[in-house]
Amino acid sequence: MTFKRLMFLIKSDVVRFAEVHRERLTMRKAISIFLLPCLQAIFLYRLSHYCLVNKIIFFPRFFYTLNIMIYSTEIFPTTEIGPYFYMPHPVAVVIYGKMGERCTVYAQAGLGGRNMDGDDYASGWQPGFPCVGDNVTISARSFIIGAVTVGSGSFIGVGSIVTKDIPENSLALGVPARVRSLKKPSEDASGESNKDA
């Protein structure tokens, strides 16, 4: 990962926060947003991941531990999170895995599993952990556990536990999570839903 890529990721997180809160992003507002605890928690994760990928010793663990101590956020350095990440309430969030672009994680949510080869400090995401697509929302106190894939555009409901793969554009609710599609029935030219007679 280049330093330019790191700066892009940090800026994208600020932009996403402004988009969600419908803020006009001036320089002053960007600095104000960046200094919020939720953005600082993401920033510390971004630094730890950058240092790990670039094999800068000591600092990956340092920033990871600092994040836990200050913000109670546990995002392991091997975790891969795409740009435009939104985490408005960082307390008790735990993320071990891989997430795509424009994902949202709410308070006390968790992603995790186990590393299949026993190496807990490799240079990136490993099999055995969740893999989350783009534009996925993980609600408060919900958990994604194990080597599961969550398709892009999906929504994990409050307090749900996901232990199986979730298709794209799905709603997962309950313990264990039951899945239903978020896609609307197709409509014909007359505007009526296509249904069997």
Sequence and secondary structure as in RCSB ss.txt:
>XXXX:A:sequence
MTFKRLMFLIKSDVVRFAEVHRERLTMRKAISIFLLPCLQAIFLYRLSHYCLVNKIIFFPRFFYTLNIMIYSTEI
FPTTEIGPYFYMPHPVAVVIYGKMGERCTVYAQAGLGGRNMDGDDYASGWQPGFPCVGDNVTISARSFIIGAVTV
GSGSFIGVGSIVTKDIPENSLALGVPARVRSLKKPSEDASGESNKDA
>XXXX:A:secstr
  HHHHHHHHHHHHHHHHHHTT    HHHHHHHHTSHHHHHHHHHHHHHHHHHTT SSHHHHHHHHHHHHH  EE
 TT EE SS B S  TT EE SEE TT EE TT EEE   TTS TT SS  TTS EE SS EE TT EEESS EE
 TT EE TT EE S B SSEEEETTTTEEEE     B TTS B    
